[in-house]
């Protein structure tokens, strides 16, 4: 039922399903396969934030989500969750690290890795 909710049309349902799936599914590979597409730019901000928050739990195993998470850095409302997940994953590619380092918080200071 939760997997069906991840594909639901309503953003609130998809966001809640992402959180629930990470909390109850014992198979990490299944969770990662379901959540990774939810950080793509075609999703609502609420869905991307909830998915990024859930993906942070999986650390380096969530590496496939890095491109979507890096894209989230461009939106102020999504930046915090994206940065948290990226730190947990441990970004290793130079372009992704450069994108993370280029992000500034609202006070004008660089975010710390």
N, C-alpha and C positions, 0 to 999 in steps of 0.2 A: 504494500500500500504506500509506503514512504517513497519507493522508487517511482511510482506513478505520480505522486505529488511533486517530485522534482521536475517532472515534465509538464506540470499543470500550467495553464495560461496565466493565472493570477500570480503576480510577483510576490505577494505576501505568503501565499501557499508555498511557492518554490523556496523562498528564503527560510521559512520555518522547516520545511522538509530537509534542506541542506543541514541545518543545525541538528535536527533529530537524527538524521542518517549518521552523522559523525558520532553521535552519542550512543547509538544502539547497534550499529552494524559491526560485527567482529572481523569481517573480511576487509582489511585495509585496501586491497586492490580494487574491490568493488566500489568502495566509497570514493577512492581517488578517481576512478573512471567516471563516476556520476558527478562529482563536484568540479573537476577540472574544467569542463566546458562552461560551467556557470560563472567563471570569472572573465569570460570573453565580453567584449564591448557590446555585443548584441543583447545582453541581459540588462535588467534594471539595476540601478545603483544599490538598491536594497538587497537584491539577490547576490550581486558581486561582493558586497560587504559581508554578508552572512557566510558565503562560501569561502571567502578569504580567511575569515575568522576560523572556520572549521578546518580548512587546509593547514593552518599553522600547526595544528596538533600532530601532523604527520611528518614534519621536518623534511629532510632530504628526499624522502619517498615521494613528495609532492612536486618534485622538480619540473614535471611536465606543465605545471600551472604557471611557471615563471613568466612566460610571455604575456599572458593575460594580466598577471599581477603587476608587471612593469607598466603596462598600459594604464592600470588604475592609478598610478602615481600622478597622472596628469590632472586628476579631479580632486580638488581639495576635500570633498566630502568622503572620498574613498581612500585617500592617501594613508591614513593611519592604519587601517586594517591591512592594506596592501604591504606597507612597510613591515608590519609585525610578521606577516606570513613570509615575506622574503627573507627576513632575518632568521626565522626559524628554519627555512629551507636551506639557507646557506648558499647564496648566489655565487656562482663561480665564473661566469663569462664576463669578459671585459665590457662589452656594450651594456649589459644589464647592470653591472656595478656602476658604470658611468651614469646611467639613468638614475640610479638610486642616489648617488652622491650629488647630482644636480638638483635634487628636490630641496626646496626651502620651506620651512614652516612659516606660518603667518607672521611671526615676529622677525623674519628675515634671516634666521640662523639656519645653517645646514643641519639636516637630520643626522643623527649619529647612527652608525652601523653597529 
